[in-house]
């Protein structure tokens, strides 16, 4: 009977560690994605201030129609 309990305990421990490993991987992957998105958003924001004015325009982002 003790061999059966040892096998059961080993199986339960393996399951617990397996589930913990999966959850850790999900959290780490999500954190990496969020961090990358934050970096890219910051780069995009910095790029917004350095846009050259549109050709034939007095206001950036608008275009003039020919008369």
Helices and strands as residue ranges (DSSP letters): H 2-48
